[in-house]
Amino acid sequence: MLICMKKYFLDLSGINALLKKQDTEIHLQVSGMNSYVRHPLYTGTLVFIFGIFLLQPLVSNFISFLCILVYTIIGARFEEQKLVRTFGNEYKIYASQVPMLLPSFW
């Protein structure tokens, strides 16, 4: 865990963006969970929030799920535009083969 934190902390925390430090070797990650969905963290978040609703089926939990769902879909669309600008045709091909949020196993 400490090795991962050391390796990825500056990128994940946003400190590199503040320091205007760019990773010169950017490549499109298409293996692992990214071979099933283009945004696995968003999918996991939605599954988690929906699971909370299933455990405690309250109207407030359902409203929270719907709000997070809408926010996630809008955010994913903006991120897709950024990824197309970054990776170009490579990302367009990947996007045509892999679903955005719901995995397709067949």
DSSP file (Angstrom, degrees, kcal/mol; ACC not computed):
  #  RESIDUE AA STRUCTURE BP1 BP2  ACC     N-H-->O    O-->H-N    N-H-->O    O-->H-N    TCO  KAPPA ALPHA  PHI   PSI    X-CA   Y-CA   Z-CA
    1    1 A M     >        0   0    0      0, 0.0     4,-2.6     0, 0.0     5,-0.2   0.000 360.0 360.0 360.0 -42.6    0.0    0.0    0.0
    2    2 A L  H  >  +     0   0    0      2,-0.2     4,-2.6     1,-0.2     5,-0.2   0.872 360.0  52.9 -65.2 -35.9    2.8    2.4    0.8
    3    3 A I  H  > S+     0   0    0      2,-0.2     4,-2.4     1,-0.2    -1,-0.2   0.930 111.3  46.1 -64.2 -44.5    4.5    1.7   -2.5
    4    4 A C  H  > S+     0   0    0      2,-0.2     4,-2.7     1,-0.2     5,-0.3   0.906 112.5  50.9 -63.6 -41.3    1.3    2.5   -4.4
    5    5 A M  H  X S+     0   0    0     -4,-2.6     4,-2.1     1,-0.2    -2,-0.2   0.922 112.0  47.0 -62.6 -43.0    0.8    5.6   -2.3
    6    6 A K  H  < S+     0   0    0     -4,-2.6     4,-0.4     1,-0.2    -1,-0.2   0.903 115.8  45.1 -64.9 -40.3    4.3    6.8   -3.0
    7    7 A K  H  < S+     0   0    0     -4,-2.4    -2,-0.2    -5,-0.2    -1,-0.2   0.886 128.5  22.9 -71.7 -39.3    4.0    6.1   -6.7
    8    8 A Y  H  X S+     0   0    0     -4,-2.7     4,-2.9    -5,-0.2     5,-0.3   0.478  92.2  97.3-110.7  -3.9    0.5    7.6   -7.3
    9    9 A F  H  X S+     0   0    0     -4,-2.1     4,-2.6    -5,-0.3     6,-0.4   0.904  85.1  48.7 -57.9 -47.4    0.0   10.1   -4.5
   10   10 A L  H  >>S+     0   0    0     -4,-0.4     6,-2.0     1,-0.2     4,-0.6   0.877 117.0  42.4 -64.4 -37.1    1.0   13.2   -6.5
   11   11 A D  H >45S+     0   0    0     -4,-0.2     3,-0.5    -3,-0.2    -2,-0.2   0.946 118.2  43.4 -72.1 -48.6   -1.1   12.3   -9.4
   12   12 A L  H 3<5S+     0   0    0     -4,-2.9    -2,-0.2     1,-0.2    -3,-0.2   0.814 112.9  51.7 -70.7 -29.7   -4.2   11.2   -7.5
   13   13 A S  H 3<5S-     0   0    0     -4,-2.6    -1,-0.2    -5,-0.3    -2,-0.2   0.676 108.7-121.3 -80.4 -16.3   -4.1   14.1   -5.0
   14   14 A G  T <X5S+     0   0    0     -4,-0.6     4,-1.6    -3,-0.5     3,-0.2   0.460  77.8 123.2  90.4   1.2   -3.9   16.7   -7.7
   15   15 A I  H  ><S+     0   0    0     -5,-0.6     4,-2.2    -6,-0.4     6,-0.2   0.893  70.9  56.2 -64.0 -39.1   -0.6   18.1   -6.5
   16   16 A N  H  4>S+     0   0    0     -6,-2.0     5,-2.7     1,-0.2     4,-0.4   0.863 104.8  53.1 -60.9 -34.7    1.0   17.5   -9.9
   17   17 A A  H >45S+     0   0    0     -7,-0.4     3,-0.7     3,-0.2    -1,-0.2   0.893 109.5  48.3 -67.0 -38.4   -1.7   19.6  -11.5
   18   18 A L  H 3<5S+     0   0    0     -4,-1.6    -2,-0.2     1,-0.2    -1,-0.2   0.875 113.7  46.3 -67.8 -36.2   -1.0   22.4   -9.2
   19   19 A L  T 3<5S-     0   0    0     -4,-2.2    -1,-0.2    -5,-0.1    -2,-0.2   0.457 110.1-125.7 -83.0  -0.9    2.7   22.2   -9.8
   20   20 A K  T < 5 +     0   0    0     -3,-0.7     2,-0.6    -4,-0.4    -3,-0.2   0.798  56.6 154.9  58.2  30.8    2.0   22.0  -13.6
   21   21 A K      < -     0   0    0     -5,-2.7     2,-0.4    -6,-0.2    -1,-0.2  -0.805  25.4-162.7 -91.3 122.5    4.0   18.7  -13.7
   22   22 A Q        -     0   0    0     -2,-0.6     2,-0.6    -3,-0.1     3,-0.0  -0.843  21.7-123.0-108.8 141.1    2.9   16.5  -16.6
   23   23 A D        -     0   0    0     -2,-0.4     3,-0.2     1,-0.1    -2,-0.0  -0.722  20.0-157.3 -77.4 121.6    3.6   12.8  -17.0
   24   24 A T  S    S+     0   0    0     -2,-0.6     2,-0.7     1,-0.2    -1,-0.1   0.693  81.1  61.4 -77.2 -17.5    5.4   12.6  -20.3
   25   25 A E        +     0   0    0      2,-0.0     2,-0.5    -3,-0.0    -1,-0.2  -0.678  67.4 165.7-113.8  78.0    4.4    9.0  -20.9
   26   26 A I        +     0   0    0     -2,-0.7     2,-0.3    -3,-0.2    -2,-0.0  -0.790   6.7 172.1 -94.2 131.2    0.6    8.9  -21.0
   27   27 A H        -     0   0    0     -2,-0.5     2,-0.5     0, 0.0    -2,-0.0  -0.980  37.4-103.7-137.9 153.2   -1.0    5.7  -22.4
   28   28 A L        -     0   0    0     -2,-0.3     2,-0.7    59,-0.1    -2,-0.0  -0.618  29.9-142.4 -78.6 122.6   -4.5    4.4  -22.6
   29   29 A Q        +     0   0    0     -2,-0.5    -1,-0.1     1,-0.1     0, 0.0  -0.776  35.8 155.1 -88.6 113.3   -5.3    1.8  -20.0
   30   30 A V        +     0   0    0     -2,-0.7     2,-0.2     5,-0.0    -1,-0.1   0.264  44.3  86.1-122.9   9.7   -7.5   -0.8  -21.5
   31   31 A S  S >  S+     0   0    0      3,-0.1     3,-1.4     4,-0.1     2,-0.1  -0.512  77.9  18.1-105.2 176.3   -6.8   -3.9  -19.4
   32   32 A G  G >  S-     0   0    0      1,-0.3     3,-1.7     2,-0.2     4,-0.2  -0.412 133.6  -8.3  67.4-137.1   -8.2   -5.2  -16.2
   33   33 A M  G >> S+     0   0    0      1,-0.3     4,-1.9     2,-0.2     3,-1.8   0.791 129.7  69.9 -63.5 -27.4  -11.5   -3.6  -15.2
   34   34 A N  G <4 S+     0   0    0     -3,-1.4    -1,-0.3     1,-0.3    -2,-0.2   0.600  87.3  65.6 -68.7  -9.3  -11.2   -1.2  -18.1
   35   35 A S  G <4 S+     0   0    0     -3,-1.7    -1,-0.3     1,-0.1    -2,-0.2   0.613 109.0  38.2 -84.6 -11.2  -11.8   -4.1  -20.4
   36   36 A Y  T <4 S+     0   0    0     -3,-1.8    68,-0.6     1,-0.4     2,-0.3   0.785 131.5   7.7-102.4 -41.1  -15.3   -4.4  -19.1
   37   37 A V     <  -     0   0    0     -4,-1.9    -1,-0.4    66,-0.1    63,-0.2  -0.983  61.1-133.8-140.9 151.6  -16.3   -0.7  -18.6
   38   38 A R  S    S+     0   0    0     61,-2.1    62,-0.2    -2,-0.3    63,-0.1   0.753 105.1  35.2 -77.0 -23.1  -14.7    2.5  -19.5
   39   39 A H     >  +     0   0    0     61,-1.5     4,-2.1    60,-0.2    -1,-0.3  -0.626  65.3 165.3-130.6  74.0  -15.3    4.1  -16.0
   40   40 A P  H  > S+     0   0    0      0, 0.0     4,-2.5     0, 0.0     5,-0.2   0.820  76.8  55.2 -64.5 -31.1  -14.9    1.3  -13.4
   41   41 A L  H  > S+     0   0    0      2,-0.2     4,-2.1     1,-0.2     5,-0.1   0.899 108.9  47.6 -68.2 -38.4  -14.7    3.7  -10.5
   42   42 A Y  H  > S+     0   0    0     -3,-0.3     4,-2.4     2,-0.2    -1,-0.2   0.916 112.1  50.3 -65.7 -42.4  -17.9    5.4  -11.4
   43   43 A T  H  X S+     0   0    0     -4,-2.1     4,-2.4     1,-0.2    -2,-0.2   0.924 110.8  49.4 -61.5 -44.7  -19.6    2.0  -11.8
   44   44 A G  H  X S+     0   0    0     -4,-2.5     4,-2.4     1,-0.2    -1,-0.2   0.888 109.9  51.3 -61.7 -39.8  -18.3    0.9   -8.4
   45   45 A T  H  X S+     0   0    0     -4,-2.1     4,-2.7     2,-0.2     5,-0.2   0.927 111.0  47.7 -63.3 -44.9  -19.6    4.1   -6.8
   46   46 A L  H  X S+     0   0    0     -4,-2.4     4,-2.5     1,-0.2     5,-0.2   0.897 112.0  49.4 -64.8 -40.3  -23.1    3.6   -8.4
   47   47 A V  H  X S+     0   0    0     -4,-2.4     4,-2.3     2,-0.2    -1,-0.2   0.913 112.3  49.3 -63.8 -41.7  -23.2    0.0   -7.2
   48   48 A F  H  X S+     0   0    0     -4,-2.4     4,-1.9     2,-0.2    -2,-0.2   0.938 113.0  45.2 -62.9 -47.9  -22.2    1.0   -3.7
   49   49 A I  H  X S+     0   0    0     -4,-2.7     4,-1.8     1,-0.2    -2,-0.2   0.895 113.7  49.4 -65.9 -39.5  -24.8    3.8   -3.5
   50   50 A F  H  X S+     0   0    0     -4,-2.5     4,-2.3    -5,-0.2    -1,-0.2   0.877 107.7  55.8 -66.5 -35.4  -27.5    1.5   -4.9
   51   51 A G  H  X S+     0   0    0     -4,-2.3     4,-2.2     2,-0.2    -2,-0.2   0.876 104.3  53.2 -62.1 -37.6  -26.5   -1.1   -2.4
   52   52 A I  H  X S+     0   0    0     -4,-1.9     4,-2.5     1,-0.2    -1,-0.2   0.918 108.4  50.4 -62.2 -42.3  -27.0    1.4    0.4
   53   53 A F  H  < S+     0   0    0     -4,-1.8    -2,-0.2     1,-0.2    -1,-0.2   0.901 109.9  50.3 -62.0 -40.4  -30.5    2.0   -0.9
   54   54 A L  H  < S+     0   0    0     -4,-2.3    -1,-0.2     1,-0.2    -2,-0.2   0.868 112.5  46.7 -66.9 -35.0  -31.2   -1.8   -1.0
   55   55 A L  H  < S+     0   0    0     -4,-2.2    -2,-0.2     1,-0.3    -1,-0.2   0.884 131.2  20.6 -72.3 -38.1  -30.0   -2.2    2.6
   56   56 A Q  S  < S-     0   0    0     -4,-2.5     2,-2.9    -5,-0.2    -1,-0.3  -0.768  77.3-160.7-131.6  86.6  -32.0    0.8    3.8
   57   57 A P        +     0   0    0      0, 0.0     2,-0.3     0, 0.0    -4,-0.1  -0.341  35.1 148.8 -73.6  71.3  -34.8    1.5    1.2
   58   58 A L     >  -     0   0    0     -2,-2.9     4,-1.9     1,-0.1     5,-0.2  -0.728  57.9-122.9-101.0 153.0  -35.5    5.0    2.3
   59   59 A V  H  > S+     0   0    0     -2,-0.3     4,-2.7     1,-0.2     5,-0.2   0.890 113.6  56.0 -60.0 -39.5  -36.7    7.7   -0.1
   60   60 A S  H  > S+     0   0    0      1,-0.2     4,-2.2     2,-0.2    -1,-0.2   0.877 106.7  49.3 -63.0 -37.5  -33.7    9.9    0.9
   61   61 A N  H  > S+     0   0    0      2,-0.2     4,-2.3    -5,-0.2    -1,-0.2   0.874 111.5  49.3 -68.6 -36.7  -31.3    7.1   -0.1
   62   62 A F  H  X S+     0   0    0     -4,-1.9     4,-2.5     2,-0.2    -2,-0.2   0.907 111.1  49.0 -68.7 -40.8  -33.1    6.7   -3.5
   63   63 A I  H  X S+     0   0    0     -4,-2.7     4,-2.6     2,-0.2    -2,-0.2   0.903 110.9  51.2 -63.6 -40.9  -33.0   10.4   -4.1
   64   64 A S  H  X S+     0   0    0     -4,-2.2     4,-2.6    -5,-0.2     5,-0.2   0.921 109.7  50.1 -60.9 -44.0  -29.3   10.4   -3.3
   65   65 A F  H  X S+     0   0    0     -4,-2.3     4,-2.5     1,-0.2    -2,-0.2   0.929 111.2  48.2 -60.2 -46.0  -28.7    7.5   -5.7
   66   66 A L  H  X S+     0   0    0     -4,-2.5     4,-2.5     2,-0.2     5,-0.2   0.910 112.2  48.8 -63.0 -42.4  -30.6    9.4   -8.5
   67   67 A C  H  X S+     0   0    0     -4,-2.6     4,-2.5     1,-0.2    -1,-0.2   0.926 113.9  45.6 -63.1 -44.5  -28.6   12.6   -7.9
   68   68 A I  H  X S+     0   0    0     -4,-2.6     4,-2.5     2,-0.2    -1,-0.2   0.867 111.6  54.0 -67.4 -35.4  -25.3   10.7   -7.9
   69   69 A L  H  X S+     0   0    0     -4,-2.5     4,-2.4    -5,-0.2    -2,-0.2   0.944 111.6  43.4 -62.3 -48.9  -26.4    8.8  -11.0
   70   70 A V  H  X S+     0   0    0     -4,-2.5     4,-2.4     1,-0.2     5,-0.2   0.931 115.3  49.1 -63.0 -45.8  -27.2   12.0  -12.9
   71   71 A Y  H  X S+     0   0    0     -4,-2.5     4,-2.6    -5,-0.2    -1,-0.2   0.897 112.1  49.3 -60.2 -41.9  -24.0   13.7  -11.7
   72   72 A T  H  X S+     0   0    0     -4,-2.5     4,-2.7     2,-0.2    -1,-0.2   0.905 110.4  49.2 -66.8 -42.7  -21.9   10.6  -12.7
   73   73 A I  H  X S+     0   0    0     -4,-2.4     4,-1.9     2,-0.2    -2,-0.2   0.926 113.9  45.8 -64.1 -44.0  -23.4   10.4  -16.1
   74   74 A I  H  X S+     0   0    0     -4,-2.4     4,-1.9     2,-0.2    -2,-0.2   0.934 114.6  48.1 -63.2 -45.9  -22.8   14.1  -16.8
   75   75 A G  H  X S+     0   0    0     -4,-2.6     4,-2.4     1,-0.2    -2,-0.2   0.876 109.7  52.7 -62.0 -38.7  -19.2   13.9  -15.4
   76   76 A A  H  X S+     0   0    0     -4,-2.7     4,-2.4     2,-0.2    -1,-0.2   0.875 106.7  53.2 -66.1 -36.8  -18.5   10.8  -17.5
   77   77 A R  H  X S+     0   0    0     -4,-1.9     4,-1.8     2,-0.2    -2,-0.2   0.926 110.9  46.1 -63.7 -44.0  -19.6   12.6  -20.6
   78   78 A F  H  X S+     0   0    0     -4,-1.9     4,-1.9     1,-0.2    -2,-0.2   0.903 112.7  50.4 -64.3 -40.2  -17.2   15.5  -19.9
   79   79 A E  H  X S+     0   0    0     -4,-2.4     4,-2.6     1,-0.2    -2,-0.2   0.883 106.1  56.0 -65.5 -37.0  -14.4   13.0  -19.1
   80   80 A E  H  X S+     0   0    0     -4,-2.4     4,-2.2     2,-0.2    -1,-0.2   0.913 106.1  50.8 -60.0 -42.4  -15.1   11.2  -22.4
   81   81 A Q  H  X S+     0   0    0     -4,-1.8     4,-2.0     1,-0.2    -1,-0.2   0.907 111.0  48.7 -61.6 -41.5  -14.6   14.5  -24.3
   82   82 A K  H  X S+     0   0    0     -4,-1.9     4,-2.1     1,-0.2    -2,-0.2   0.901 110.6  50.7 -64.5 -40.7  -11.3   15.1  -22.5
   83   83 A L  H  X S+     0   0    0     -4,-2.6     4,-3.2     2,-0.2     5,-0.4   0.856 107.8  52.5 -67.8 -34.9  -10.1   11.5  -23.2
   84   84 A V  H  X S+     0   0    0     -4,-2.2     4,-2.0     2,-0.2    -1,-0.2   0.906 110.8  48.1 -65.7 -40.4  -10.9   11.9  -26.9
   85   85 A R  H  < S+     0   0    0     -4,-2.0    -2,-0.2    -5,-0.2    -1,-0.2   0.883 118.0  42.2 -64.9 -36.8   -8.8   15.1  -27.0
   86   86 A T  H  < S+     0   0    0     -4,-2.1    -2,-0.2    -5,-0.1    -3,-0.2   0.931 131.6  19.3 -76.0 -47.1   -6.0   13.3  -25.2
   87   87 A F  H >< S-     0   0    0     -4,-3.2     3,-1.2     1,-0.2     4,-0.2   0.559  86.4-169.8-107.2 -10.6   -6.0   10.0  -27.0
   88   88 A G  T >X  +     0   0    0     -4,-2.0     4,-1.6    -5,-0.4     3,-0.7  -0.293  67.3   0.8  63.0-132.8   -7.8   10.8  -30.2
   89   89 A N  H 3> S+     0   0    0      1,-0.2     4,-2.3     2,-0.2    -1,-0.3   0.792 126.3  65.0 -64.4 -30.6   -8.8    7.9  -32.5
   90   90 A E  H <> S+     0   0    0     -3,-1.2     4,-1.9     1,-0.2    -1,-0.2   0.910 106.1  43.9 -59.0 -42.1   -7.4    5.3  -30.1
   91   91 A Y  H <> S+     0   0    0     -3,-0.7     4,-3.1    -4,-0.2    -1,-0.2   0.874 109.4  56.2 -72.4 -36.1   -9.9    6.3  -27.5
   92   92 A K  H  X S+     0   0    0     -4,-1.6     4,-1.5     2,-0.2    -2,-0.2   0.903 109.3  46.8 -61.6 -40.3  -12.8    6.4  -30.0
   93   93 A I  H  X S+     0   0    0     -4,-2.3     4,-0.8     2,-0.2    -1,-0.2   0.931 113.5  48.4 -65.6 -45.4  -12.0    2.8  -31.0
   94   94 A Y  H >X S+     0   0    0     -4,-1.9     4,-1.8     1,-0.2     3,-0.9   0.914 110.4  51.8 -59.4 -44.3  -11.9    1.7  -27.4
   95   95 A A  H 3< S+     0   0    0     -4,-3.1    -1,-0.2     1,-0.3    -2,-0.2   0.808 105.9  54.9 -65.2 -30.0  -15.1    3.5  -26.6
   96   96 A S  H 3< S+     0   0    0     -4,-1.5    -1,-0.3    -5,-0.2    -2,-0.2   0.705 115.1  39.6 -75.3 -18.0  -16.9    1.7  -29.5
   97   97 A Q  H << S+     0   0    0     -3,-0.9    -2,-0.2    -4,-0.8    -1,-0.2   0.696 113.0  52.4-102.5 -23.4  -15.8   -1.6  -28.1
   98   98 A V  S  < S-     0   0    0     -4,-1.8    -1,-0.2    -5,-0.1   -61,-0.1  -0.955  82.1-120.3-122.8 131.3  -16.3   -1.2  -24.3
   99   99 A P        -     0   0    0      0, 0.0   -61,-2.1     0, 0.0   -60,-0.2  -0.257  19.9-127.6 -67.5 158.0  -19.5    0.1  -22.6
  100  100 A M  S    S-     0   0    0    -63,-0.2   -61,-1.5   -62,-0.2   -57,-0.2   0.968  85.8 -13.9 -74.3 -54.6  -19.3    3.3  -20.5
  101  101 A L  S    S+     0   0    0      1,-0.2    -1,-0.0   -63,-0.1   -64,-0.0   0.722 120.4  64.0-123.3 -35.4  -20.9    2.2  -17.1
  102  102 A L  S    S-     0   0    0      1,-0.0    -1,-0.2     2,-0.0    -2,-0.1  -0.858  80.6-126.5-101.6 119.6  -22.7   -1.1  -17.3
  103  103 A P        -     0   0    0      0, 0.0     2,-0.5     0, 0.0   -66,-0.1  -0.273  13.4-153.7 -64.8 146.8  -20.5   -4.1  -18.2
  104  104 A S        +     0   0    0    -68,-0.6    -2,-0.0     1,-0.1     0, 0.0  -0.960  13.5 179.4-121.0 109.6  -21.5   -6.3  -21.0
  105  105 A F              0   0    0     -2,-0.5    -1,-0.1     1,-0.2   -69,-0.0   0.469 360.0 360.0 -92.7  -1.8  -20.1   -9.8  -20.5
  106  106 A W              0   0    0      0, 0.0    -1,-0.2     0, 0.0    -2,-0.0   0.434 360.0 360.0-109.3 360.0  -21.5  -11.3  -23.7
